[in-house]
């Protein structure tokens, strides 16, 4: 702040917008009857789901949940013997270290 210099954060900020400046363009609101030619209208109708559709969605969600559970249990059953092997190795290493330590 020497020689009347502005603070550093003031140099990084955007310059203030003058109040007298008006927007360059205003948004144009086009009524639905006067849409531009060449543009396609797409209407999307969403119907209420039927009981069969609800049953199918529930079955799909159930099958996906069961598949995820099988994958997680498979990973657990794969990693469980590894964890037992590591724990056994740590215990054996501790006992061997204690045995060879000597008096």
N, C-alpha and C positions, 0 to 999 in steps of 0.2 A: 504494500500500500504506500509506496513511495511516489512522490511527485504527483499526487492526486490520481493515481491509477485506480480504476475500479477493482473491486474484489475479483478473485479468480473465478468463482462460481457465476458471477454476473457475465463474464466473457463467454462461458459455455452455454448459457441459456439462450433461447431463441429471442430475437428482437421483438418488442411488443408490437402488436398489430394496431395501426392507427384507428381511432374510433370513427373517423369520418368515412373510411373505406366501406363501401357496400358490397354485398356479394356480387360476383360477376354474372351469375345466371341463377334464375329461380327454377326450382323443380317444376316439371310439367306433369300435370295430372291428366291422364287420358282415360275417359270413361270407357267401360267395357264395350259399348256399341261402336266406338270409333277407333278400334285397334288398327294398327298399321297393316297394310296389305303385305302378304308374303310371310307373315308370322303365323305359326301354327299354334292353335290352342290345344292344350292337353288337359283333359278332365280326368280326374282320378276318383273313382267311386269306391268307397270302402264299405263293405257290407258287414253286418253283424256275423260273427262266427257261428257256424252250426254246431250242434252237439257232436257230430262226427269229427268236425275240425278241431274242437276242443279236446276230444279224446286222442286224436292223432298227435296234437301238440304235446299233450301230457305224456304220451308214450315215447315220443322222440326225446323229450327232456329226461324221462326216466332212463332210457337206454344210454343217453350220453352221460348221465350221472353214474350209471353202473359201470360204463367203460372207464370213466375217470377213476372210479374206486378200484377197479381191477388193476389199472396201471399203477396207482399209488401203492396198493398192497403188493404188487409184484416187485416194485422197487424196494419196498420195505423188506420183503422176504429175501431179496437178493443182497441187500446191505446188512441184514442181521448177522449172517455168518461171518462177514467181514469184520463187523464190530466185535463179535465174540473172539475172533482170531487176534485182533489188535489188543483187546483187553487181556487175553491169555498171554500174549507176547510181552506185554508190559509187566504182568505179574511174574512171569518166569525170569525176565531180565532183572527185576528187583531182587528175586530170591537168589539168582546166580551172583549178582553183585554183592549181596549180603554174605553169601557162602564163601566167596573168594576174598573177602575183605581181610580175613585173618584176625588173629588175636591182637 
